[in-house]
Amino acid sequence: MNYNYVLLFLVLILLTGCTKLEAEVRKSSSKHTSHSDLKEIKTEFKSVSQDELLKIENISVYFSSNRHSTTEFKIIKSDKTIVGTYKEIVTNEDKTDNYVITSYLNEYPSETNESLDIVKNFSISTDEIKLVRQVDNLLGTTTKNLIILNKQKSSWVSQYDLGDRQNFITSTNKTVSTSFGSFSNCIEVTETTMDGKEVTIKTYAPNVGLVHQLVLLDGDIYLEYDLVDYNSGINRKKDNEKQNEFGRLPSIETLSVSNININDYAAVVNELSISQINNQILHRPSVESGKDNDFIYSFSTEIGDIQITTNDKALIKKVKFESDEALGEEGLLYMQWLILSLSLKINLEKANNIIFADPFQFYELDDYLIGLESHNNGFNFVILSNK
């Protein structure tokens, strides 16, 4: 892993999260910020007043209220060189106030196939947006209970493994310009290390969430996160409403045979699952005979059953994952592993593009058809060989 990747990764941890500020940042209550303004930023700011903060009726509007919504940023250094892209996908769990965000990073130029893989759980209410749990699968760290926004607090301290950081809400009516468009009436949060050497300025837009971010080191601009794409996804379900039905599964009258042996496939899937949840999900199956001399291997997991159909030479024809639970963090991880293990050419971004493809279509990938179908009683996920 190269040096630039490590720096980018450490900065991305800050996306969720200042004390005495000894660095300098211009007051930006209604200042329009664009990349051309970066070098003008000074250092010196303070929190907004409590009265101004209480004018916000519902703080949750600054977190995306849509299921499967995506935001994508280009990462720009101070010399305007694009050094990567960062993407987040939101998925609500079985409760309407609990959300999961998975995020990943592409680095330019790429010297490794490694992807940033951070899973974040959020709790949302009218008064507060909180990061309940963040699992960083690259560094192997877990962060818990970080305030993102709170209408009762204009400043707070966040505790990270790498040290505490002070946060200030420095504007409630900021206007920011991004490559995707301009946003007004935004909340700006400024976060700093306790020594003031590292400052992160984050801007949250109504109904979208994070749309812009600046990172300063020793008072100088280091990185800008510029929003280049936003997709609102599928509307979040209302209170007491059953999970929306969506999706379509691929169907083939006669299953074809892939060139993947089930033992090789299971080994890769389990390697991924052990690295992230310290558990093998394809372990000790029950086996039964199917039609056409096929064999069906059944694996029971905590959230559902995985069935893999093979021919008599143990080559995979079909992978099926069924759950009676609403699609959440663990289900998403399982599907990522099942897709990633099909080929070394598939990265995390491609896997997420498949999972969150057009919700009423299935996905064709090389010699496979992949589909996700969500319904009131859970979801079904299918991979079919289509050689």
HELIX and SHEET records of a PDB file:
HELIX    1   1 TYR A    3  ILE A   13  1                                  11    
HELIX    2   2 LEU A   14  THR A   16  5                                   3    
HELIX    3   3 HIS A   35  GLU A   40  5                                   6    
HELIX    4   4 GLN A   50  LEU A   54  1                                   5    
HELIX    5   5 ILE A   59  TYR A   62  5                                   4    
HELIX    6   6 ILE A  262  ILE A  277  1                                  16    
HELIX    7   7 LYS A  291  ASN A  293  5                                   3    
HELIX    8   8 GLU A  329  LEU A  340  1                                  12    
HELIX    9   9 LEU A  348  ILE A  355  1                                   8    
SHEET    1   A 3 HIS A  32  THR A  33  0                                        
SHEET    2   A 3 GLY A 163  SER A 177  1                                        
SHEET    3   A 3 SER A 155  TYR A 160 -1                                        
SHEET    1   B12 HIS A  32  THR A  33  0                                        
SHEET    2   B12 GLY A 163  SER A 177  1                                        
SHEET    3   B12 SER A 182  THR A 193 -1                                        
SHEET    4   B12 GLU A 198  ALA A 205 -1                                        
SHEET    5   B12 GLY A 209  LEU A 217 -1                                        
SHEET    6   B12 ASP A 220  ASN A 231 -1                                        
SHEET    7   B12 THR A  70  LYS A  77 -1                                        
SHEET    8   B12 ILE A  82  ASN A  92 -1                                        
SHEET    9   B12 ASN A  98  GLU A 107 -1                                        
SHEET   10   B12 ILE A 118  ILE A 124 -1                                        
SHEET   11   B12 GLU A 128  ASP A 136 -1                                        
SHEET   12   B12 THR A 141  ASN A 150 -1                                        
SHEET    1   C 2 ASN A  66  ARG A  67  0                                        
SHEET    2   C 2 ILE A 234  ASN A 235 -1                                        
SHEET    1   D 3 PHE A 246  GLY A 247  0                                        
SHEET    2   D 3 TYR A 368  HIS A 375 -1                                        
SHEET    3   D 3 TYR A 363  LEU A 365 -1                                        
SHEET    1   E 7 PHE A 246  GLY A 247  0                                        
SHEET    2   E 7 TYR A 368  HIS A 375 -1                                        
SHEET    3   E 7 GLY A 378  SER A 385 -1                                        
SHEET    4   E 7 ILE A 316  SER A 323 -1                                        
SHEET    5   E 7 ASP A 305  THR A 310 -1                                        
SHEET    6   E 7 PHE A 295  SER A 300 -1                                        
SHEET    7   E 7 SER A 286  SER A 289 -1                                        
END                                                                             
